Amino acid sequence: MNTVKMLGMSTTSILVPRKRPVSSRAPLLRSNPIPVRSRIPGRAKHLCTFSVLQRDPPSSVQELPPEEQRPGKIDSLNFQESAGTAYWRDAKSATLEDIFDLTTAVLEEARSNFNSPQDAQYWIYHLFVRTSFLSAQAAAGLSASELYEKAKQLRQGGLTALMNTEGQKAFGGITSDTGARLLFEAIKTYEQDFKNIQAGHYKYPYDMEFGHRQFDPLYVLDQSRRFISEAIGTFSRRNAQAPTTVWLEDSNMYPKYYQHTFHYQSDGWFSTESAKVYELSTETLFLGRQDAMQRHTLVPFARFMGGRDPAATRVVEIACGTGRFHTFLRDNYPSLHTTASDLSPYYLEEARSNLKYWESFRGKSVAGQGYTNFLQLNAEKMPFQDASQDAILCIYLFHELPMPARRNVFREVARVLKPGGMFVLTDSIQLGDQPMKDTVIGNFGNFAEPHYRGYISTDFGELGRAVGLKPDYKDVASASKTLSFIKPLEVIDIHGERRVTIDEDQAEG
Ligand SMILES: C[S@@+](CC[C@H](N)C(=O)[O-])C[C@H]1O[C@@H](n2cnc3c(N)ncnc32)[C@H](O)[C@@H]1O
């Protein structure tokens, strides 16, 4: 996920709820309840399997499937849906004024729920530190890349070439409208995150505590320097539609699809510098809401952990990247035994360094209760024994995989999970999750994301069912969705029909 992703997905839609009058000041979103199965029949069937069977569409075009075949629609037959899912599905376009009113309403609602100084700290940190700083950073990145392009044109074609670019819009054509919408999406996402915290699904993020290195000006300056230089490179390669090969040529050690500079990121997944700039790039480009979107992974996971002993629970995160989410996971469950895994040794090294930082931040008495292993692996073929892991978590992987690899990862997850285990994936929203965006989200496929168009029409409920995983719970937050699955405790085949018995406690949350 990076600059291009955010711009590609967010420039044409504004998200406000359809029917709610602003003046009512009623809560805009209820806290995510732990799901009680009411609407989903035990073995919900749905009519359509098109997306699992289909091949990924060619990278430049995509015909939209009929509405009833879009994943966002099909999900409602398979998954217990959160209030957030309905909120974002009903969102429609709005004027700047609507957005202003809604923002005020969201903030007022949040303020009326303040119970502790930490509540205020949450909002101060997210609005005035994260989003303000990261918006300024985004503007700096865009300006720097525009200046760089202009200097290049001047050098190559002189003043005439430069004057021919006069019509180009500043800040990559991002208007105040778009800026306001992005800001609103960030605030709405924080509201969901805040309510999840208040509902006890997870803790306040540890990085909002003073003393965290992101309040150290020298650390921030160093990160910003990396980001600006990466932004210039990314935009320049995107403008030139540069080749997306990586420096590593035709390696047999990595799948073909992996040897690619996704979203024109320098070196793809193959350098330390790429790993060091990744977090700030993606957080900047989501204006600070990425962590909050990813933390929704912890909502179904918290239900799964209810009553379990973390010290006896084995959790694997696949495609952990630089491990930022993994630090939130461990901070919520310090005594867990986890494996942080990724295919990139460079990203894994950065994940190790991030976990080390978290350990030193929390101290031995907390961090020493559990431990994390680091493992380089391809999620399509994991080196774990059958039924050896209690839970598997995965964030922002599937949109970068071709269809056969998506299937392989599901098959591996189903093999490796213990019966009763949980799989949670968080990734980009898909077609039908926010119908307002259906005609534009596929455009992100143009930014060196060759599998994105296939991803947004993939029916994950069906993918799970095909390998024996039961669709469980769905949540949506701005640009991301979270889906959880349960591996049934017992599977009996009678006359070719699959019967599934799941743990009743788990089913009812
Ligand atoms: C978009 S990044 C997401 C990283 C991290 N989960 C996050 O959200 O910040 C995708 C990650 O998936 C990893 N990846 C891609 N294909 C993989 C595969 N087949 N097996 C394991 N990891 C893979 C990449 O190395 C990269 O770290």
The ligand as a Gaussian input file, in Angstrom:
#p B3LYP/6-31G(d) Opt

LIG

0 1
 C        1.886000      -4.832000       1.350000
 S        3.087000      -5.617000       2.357000
 C        2.247000      -5.775000       3.900000
 C        3.199000      -5.910000       5.048000
 C        2.559000      -5.876000       6.439000
 N        1.640000      -6.971000       6.643000
 C        1.870000      -4.561000       6.634000
 O        0.649000      -4.514000       6.533000
 O        2.546000      -3.565000       6.869000
 C        3.054000      -7.252000       1.700000
 C        4.058000      -8.164000       2.398000
 O        3.785000      -9.477000       1.943000
 C        4.997000     -10.158000       1.775000
 N        4.723000     -11.269000       0.843000
 C        4.326000     -11.189000      -0.449000
 N        4.134000     -12.415000      -0.967000
 C        4.403000     -13.295000       0.028000
 C        4.361000     -14.709000       0.124000
 N        4.022000     -15.478000      -0.916000
 N        4.676000     -15.278000       1.302000
 C        5.019000     -14.520000       2.373000
 N        5.085000     -13.181000       2.345000
 C        4.778000     -12.570000       1.177000
 C        5.958000      -9.098000       1.262000
 O        7.286000      -9.477000       1.451000
 C        5.523000      -7.885000       2.079000
 O        6.252000      -7.796000       3.269000

